[in-house]
């Protein structure tokens, strides 16, 4: 039942897209348009409409690339990687997730985007049968999170490692 209400809520949100695009365009700020594309891309991604999400994230990325250090730019790279991973386009997923991981790196420690990118890539490697590389990525993640297996990323890592073990 929760999934059905999520779908309805997403569909309702998508009906607002023309109004949001109009309001964003009226401001004259291209970032506002990119944020609408980003939001809409996320809805499409969560609904499994990956080709539509890819198109929207690419449009947003084109605008966000003016600041490659921004969270929005890094998020679009990660989101594109997840979309390509979902359709099992390993090459494109690897490119975008690698870019997101590199863009999200900092001297203060791994960013959320870096961890999500490595996690998504490890899951994809497991699904396509590249178990050794998946294991290496999970080991990298383990080090990046400082072995904190009770954290969000630690629990997600353990879930991924369990899937890897099963495969």
C-alpha positions as CSV (number, residue, x, y, z in Angstrom):
1,X,0.0,0.0,0.0
2,X,2.9,2.4,0.8
3,X,4.3,1.9,-2.7
4,X,1.0,2.7,-4.3
5,X,0.7,6.0,-2.3
6,X,4.3,6.8,-3.3
7,X,3.5,6.4,-6.9
8,X,0.4,8.5,-6.6
9,X,2.4,11.2,-4.8
10,X,5.1,11.1,-7.4
11,X,2.5,11.4,-10.2
12,X,0.9,14.3,-8.5
13,X,4.2,16.0,-8.1
14,X,4.9,15.5,-11.8
15,X,1.7,17.4,-12.6
16,X,3.3,20.5,-11.1
17,X,6.3,20.2,-13.5
18,X,5.0,22.7,-16.1
19,X,4.2,25.3,-13.4
20,X,7.6,24.8,-11.8
21,X,9.4,25.1,-15.1
22,X,7.5,28.3,-15.9
23,X,8.3,29.8,-12.5
24,X,12.0,28.8,-12.9
25,X,12.2,30.3,-16.3
26,X,10.6,33.5,-15.1
27,X,13.5,34.0,-12.6
28,X,16.0,34.1,-15.4
29,X,18.3,32.0,-13.2
30,X,19.4,28.8,-15.1
31,X,20.0,27.0,-11.7
32,X,16.3,27.2,-10.9
33,X,15.6,25.3,-14.2
34,X,18.3,22.8,-13.3
35,X,16.7,22.2,-9.9
36,X,13.3,21.5,-11.5
37,X,15.0,19.0,-13.9
38,X,16.9,17.5,-10.9
39,X,13.7,17.1,-8.9
40,X,11.8,15.6,-11.9
41,X,14.7,13.3,-12.7
42,X,14.7,12.0,-9.2
43,X,11.0,11.2,-9.4
44,X,11.4,9.4,-12.7
45,X,14.4,7.5,-11.3
46,X,12.4,6.4,-8.3
47,X,9.6,5.3,-10.5
48,X,11.9,3.2,-12.7
49,X,11.6,5.5,-15.7
50,X,15.3,5.5,-16.3
51,X,15.6,6.8,-19.8
52,X,13.5,9.8,-18.9
53,X,15.5,10.3,-15.7
54,X,18.8,10.1,-17.7
55,X,17.6,12.8,-20.1
56,X,16.6,15.1,-17.2
57,X,19.8,14.6,-15.2
58,X,21.9,15.2,-18.3
59,X,20.1,18.5,-18.8
60,X,20.6,19.5,-15.2
61,X,24.2,18.4,-15.2
62,X,24.8,20.7,-18.2
63,X,23.8,23.7,-16.1
64,X,25.3,22.5,-12.8
65,X,28.7,21.9,-14.5
66,X,29.5,25.6,-14.0
67,X,30.3,24.5,-10.4
68,X,31.8,21.0,-10.5
69,X,32.3,21.1,-6.7
70,X,28.6,21.6,-6.0
71,X,26.6,18.9,-4.3
72,X,24.0,19.2,-7.2
73,X,26.6,18.5,-9.8
74,X,28.0,15.5,-7.9
75,X,24.5,14.2,-7.2
76,X,23.6,14.3,-10.9
77,X,26.7,12.3,-11.7
78,X,25.7,9.7,-9.0
79,X,22.0,9.7,-10.2
80,X,23.1,9.1,-13.8
81,X,25.3,6.2,-12.6
82,X,22.4,4.6,-10.7
83,X,20.1,4.9,-13.7
84,X,22.7,3.3,-16.0
85,X,23.3,0.6,-13.3
86,X,19.6,-0.1,-13.1
87,X,19.5,-0.8,-16.8
88,X,22.7,-2.7,-16.5
89,X,24.7,-0.5,-18.8
90,X,27.9,-1.3,-16.9
91,X,30.2,0.9,-18.9
92,X,28.2,4.1,-18.5
93,X,27.4,3.3,-14.9
94,X,31.1,2.9,-14.2
95,X,31.9,6.2,-15.9
96,X,29.4,8.3,-14.0
97,X,29.8,6.6,-10.7
98,X,33.6,7.0,-11.0
99,X,33.2,10.7,-11.8
100,X,30.8,11.1,-8.9
101,X,33.2,9.3,-6.5
102,X,36.1,11.5,-7.7
103,X,34.0,14.7,-7.5
104,X,32.8,13.8,-4.0
105,X,36.3,13.2,-2.6
106,X,37.6,15.7,-0.1
107,X,40.4,16.1,2.3
108,X,38.1,16.0,5.2
109,X,36.9,12.4,4.4
110,X,34.6,10.7,2.0
111,X,31.4,12.5,1.0
112,X,28.0,10.9,1.0
113,X,28.2,10.9,-2.8
114,X,31.5,9.1,-2.8
115,X,30.1,6.4,-0.6
116,X,26.9,6.1,-2.5
117,X,28.8,5.9,-5.8
118,X,31.1,3.1,-4.5
119,X,28.2,1.3,-3.0
120,X,26.2,1.4,-6.2
121,X,29.2,0.3,-8.3
122,X,29.8,-2.6,-5.9
123,X,26.2,-3.7,-6.2
124,X,26.4,-3.5,-10.0
125,X,29.6,-5.5,-10.0
126,X,27.9,-8.2,-7.9
127,X,24.9,-8.3,-10.2
128,X,27.0,-8.7,-13.4
129,X,29.2,-11.4,-11.8
130,X,32.4,-9.4,-11.2
131,X,32.6,-10.7,-7.7
132,X,36.3,-10.0,-7.1
133,X,35.9,-6.3,-8.0
134,X,32.7,-6.1,-5.9
135,X,34.6,-7.4,-2.9
136,X,37.4,-4.9,-3.4
137,X,34.9,-2.1,-3.5
138,X,33.2,-3.3,-0.3
139,X,36.7,-3.4,1.3
140,X,37.3,0.2,0.2
141,X,33.9,1.2,1.6
142,X,34.7,-0.5,4.9
143,X,37.9,1.5,5.2
144,X,36.2,4.8,4.2
145,X,33.5,4.4,6.9
146,X,36.1,3.4,9.5
147,X,34.6,0.0,10.0
148,X,31.5,1.4,11.5
149,X,29.1,-1.3,10.5
150,X,26.2,0.1,12.5
151,X,26.1,3.3,10.5
152,X,23.8,3.7,7.5
153,X,26.6,3.0,5.1
154,X,27.9,0.2,7.2
155,X,24.5,-1.6,7.2
156,X,24.1,-1.0,3.5
157,X,27.6,-2.4,3.0
158,X,26.8,-5.5,5.0
159,X,23.6,-6.0,3.0
160,X,25.7,-5.8,-0.2
161,X,28.4,-8.1,1.1
162,X,25.6,-10.6,2.0
163,X,24.3,-10.5,-1.5
164,X,27.8,-11.0,-2.8
165,X,28.3,-14.0,-0.5
166,X,25.0,-15.5,-1.8
167,X,26.0,-15.0,-5.4
